[in-house]
Amino acid sequence: MADEAVVHQVPYHSQWESAELVRAIIDGQVDAAEDPRWGQSGAGTPEEYAWWSWRLCGVACLRMALDHWWGLAPPALTLAEECVAAGAYVRDGESLRGLIHTPFAAYARERWGLAARAAELAPEEVSAAVADGGLVMVSVHPAIREPAGPEPVRRGGHLVLAVGTTETAVVLHNPSGFPGESQSFAHVPWRAFARFYSGRGIVLGPPGT
């Protein structure tokens, strides 16, 4: 892993507009449709927002990257609709397949001018990409928000953004992380990270990288 710590000062965005409500929403204490900031997502109704909000981890990662490099974070539903049009999400009624890495990387390049590639990446390659100035959307099990918890039943299924690397830990912005615990700049030991990581990701960088 990186010999020296590298942590990029990336703005954080949750996949829910009210980041402070994430634990309550995930625990079922608050319905996502009751998020008081739902309108900021670009959704037409609270119900549309609630449906999408559980599926916006990849979009949240993109918003963070765009905010970092371009100083803008377009509304989540605007980006989601563009991803559907680009084939990065495939919607079938009430089901949604995605985020599909290869068409998403093409979309990030063509629409936003980012360097983007989908790849199988060993943890040390994630570390190297971040140390080289990139950000990496990594596919992990959502239980990574509590990395000391039980062994996950599978790896992957949720996207988080690697924003930093140290000799002992990967530093993550987790779109569904818990406030004050695992949302932003969460240090997850590399050994724990391997329990959740699918081995796949999307490396992002500014143009020319």
C-alpha positions in Angstrom: 0.0 0.0 0.0 1.0 3.7 -0.1 4.2 4.4 1.8 2.9 7.8 2.8 -0.7 8.8 3.6 -2.5 10.5 0.7 -6.0 11.8 1.5 -7.8 14.0 -1.1 -10.1 16.7 0.3 -13.2 15.6 -1.5 -16.6 17.0 -0.6 -19.0 14.4 0.8 -22.5 13.7 -0.6 -24.8 11.0 0.8 -27.2 9.1 -1.4 -30.0 10.7 0.7 -30.3 14.4 0.7 -30.4 14.6 4.5 -27.2 12.8 5.4 -27.9 13.1 9.1 -31.0 10.9 8.7 -29.2 7.9 7.0 -29.1 5.7 10.1 -32.8 6.3 10.8 -33.7 5.6 7.2 -31.7 2.4 7.0 -33.0 1.2 10.3 -36.6 1.9 9.1 -37.4 4.5 11.7 -37.9 7.2 8.9 -39.3 6.6 5.5 -37.1 8.1 2.8 -40.1 9.9 1.4 -40.2 11.9 4.6 -36.7 13.3 4.0 -37.4 17.1 4.3 -34.8 17.8 1.6 -36.1 15.4 -1.0 -36.8 18.2 -3.4 -33.1 19.0 -3.7 -32.7 15.6 -5.5 -34.5 16.8 -8.6 -37.2 14.2 -8.1 -40.8 15.1 -9.0 -42.4 13.6 -5.9 -41.3 12.3 -2.5 -42.2 8.8 -3.7 -39.9 9.0 -6.7 -37.1 10.3 -4.5 -37.7 7.5 -2.0 -37.5 4.8 -4.8 -34.3 6.2 -6.3 -32.6 7.0 -3.0 -31.8 3.4 -2.2 -30.2 3.0 -5.6 -28.1 6.2 -5.8 -24.7 5.1 -4.3 -23.0 5.3 -7.7 -24.5 8.6 -8.5 -23.5 10.0 -5.1 -19.9 8.9 -5.8 -20.0 10.7 -9.1 -21.4 13.9 -7.5 -18.5 13.8 -5.1 -16.0 13.5 -7.9 -17.6 16.3 -9.9 -17.7 18.5 -6.8 -14.0 17.8 -6.2 -12.7 18.5 -9.7 -15.3 20.8 -11.2 -16.8 22.4 -8.1 -20.4 21.3 -9.0 -22.7 18.6 -7.9 -25.7 18.2 -10.2 -29.0 17.0 -8.7 -28.9 13.2 -8.1 -32.0 12.5 -10.2 -30.6 14.4 -13.1 -27.5 12.2 -13.1 -29.6 9.1 -12.6 -31.7 9.8 -15.6 -28.6 10.5 -17.7 -27.2 7.1 -16.5 -30.4 5.4 -17.6 -30.0 7.0 -21.0 -26.4 5.9 -21.2 -27.2 2.3 -20.3 -25.5 2.4 -17.0 -28.8 1.7 -15.3 -31.4 -0.6 -16.8 -34.9 -0.1 -15.4 -37.5 -2.7 -15.7 -40.7 -1.7 -13.9 -39.9 -1.5 -10.2 -36.5 -3.2 -10.6 -33.2 -1.5 -11.6 -30.0 -3.2 -12.8 -26.9 -1.2 -12.2 -24.7 0.7 -11.8 -23.1 -1.1 -14.8 -19.5 -0.2 -14.7 -18.4 -0.1 -18.3 -21.2 2.1 -19.7 -21.0 4.3 -16.6 -17.3 4.8 -17.3 -18.0 5.8 -20.9 -20.7 8.2 -19.7 -18.3 9.8 -17.2 -15.8 10.3 -20.0 -18.2 11.6 -22.6 -20.6 13.7 -20.5 -18.2 15.0 -17.9 -14.8 14.8 -19.4 -13.4 12.7 -16.6 -10.8 10.1 -17.1 -12.7 6.9 -16.3 -12.1 3.2 -16.6 -13.9 0.1 -15.3 -11.5 -2.6 -14.1 -10.7 -5.5 -11.8 -8.5 -4.0 -9.2 -6.5 -5.6 -6.4 -6.5 -3.5 -3.2 -2.9 -2.4 -3.8 -4.1 -1.1 -7.3 -6.8 0.9 -5.6 -4.2 2.3 -3.3 -1.9 3.2 -6.2 -4.6 4.9 -8.2 -5.6 7.1 -5.2 -1.9 7.9 -4.4 -1.6 8.9 -8.1 -4.3 11.5 -7.7 -7.4 9.5 -8.7 -10.6 8.6 -6.9 -11.9 5.0 -7.1 -15.5 3.9 -6.9 -15.1 0.4 -5.4 -17.8 -2.2 -5.2 -18.3 -3.4 -1.6 -20.9 -5.0 0.6 -23.0 -2.2 2.2 -22.2 -3.6 5.7 -18.8 -2.0 5.3 -20.4 0.9 7.1 -19.7 -1.2 10.2 -16.4 -3.0 9.3 -16.0 -4.6 12.7 -19.4 -6.4 12.3 -20.2 -9.9 11.2 -18.8 -11.5 8.0 -20.9 -10.3 5.0 -22.8 -12.9 3.1 -21.3 -11.7 -0.2 -18.9 -9.1 -1.5 -20.1 -6.1 -3.6 -23.5 -4.7 -4.3 -22.7 -1.1 -3.1 -20.4 1.6 -4.3 -18.2 3.8 -2.1 -15.6 6.3 -3.1 -11.9 5.7 -2.1 -10.6 9.2 -1.4 -7.4 8.3 0.5 -4.9 5.6 1.2 -2.5 5.0 4.1 -0.2 2.1 4.9 -2.8 0.5 7.1 -6.2 1.7 5.7 -8.3 2.8 2.8 -10.1 6.1 3.4 -13.7 6.1 2.1 -16.6 8.4 1.5 -19.6 6.0 1.9 -22.9 7.3 0.4 -24.8 5.2 2.9 -22.5 5.5 5.8 -23.7 6.5 9.3 -23.4 10.1 10.4 -20.4 10.7 12.7 -19.2 7.2 12.1 -18.7 6.0 8.6 -19.9 8.6 6.1 -16.8 10.7 5.3 -13.1 10.1 5.5 -13.8 6.7 7.1 -10.6 4.8 7.7 -11.2 1.1 7.0 -8.2 -1.2 7.6 -7.1 -2.9 4.4 -7.6 -6.4 6.0 -11.2 -5.5 6.8 -11.7 -3.9 3.4 -10.9 -7.2 1.7 -13.8 -8.9 3.5 -16.3 -6.6 1.7 -14.6 -5.7 -1.6 -15.6 -7.5 -4.8 -12.4 -6.8 -6.6 -14.0 -4.4 -9.1 -14.2 -0.7 -9.4 -14.1 2.4 -11.5 -11.0 4.6 -11.5 -11.8 8.3 -12.0 -9.5 11.2 -12.7 -9.5 14.7 -14.3 -8.9 14.9 -18.0 -5.4 14.0 -19.2 -4.8 11.5 -16.4 
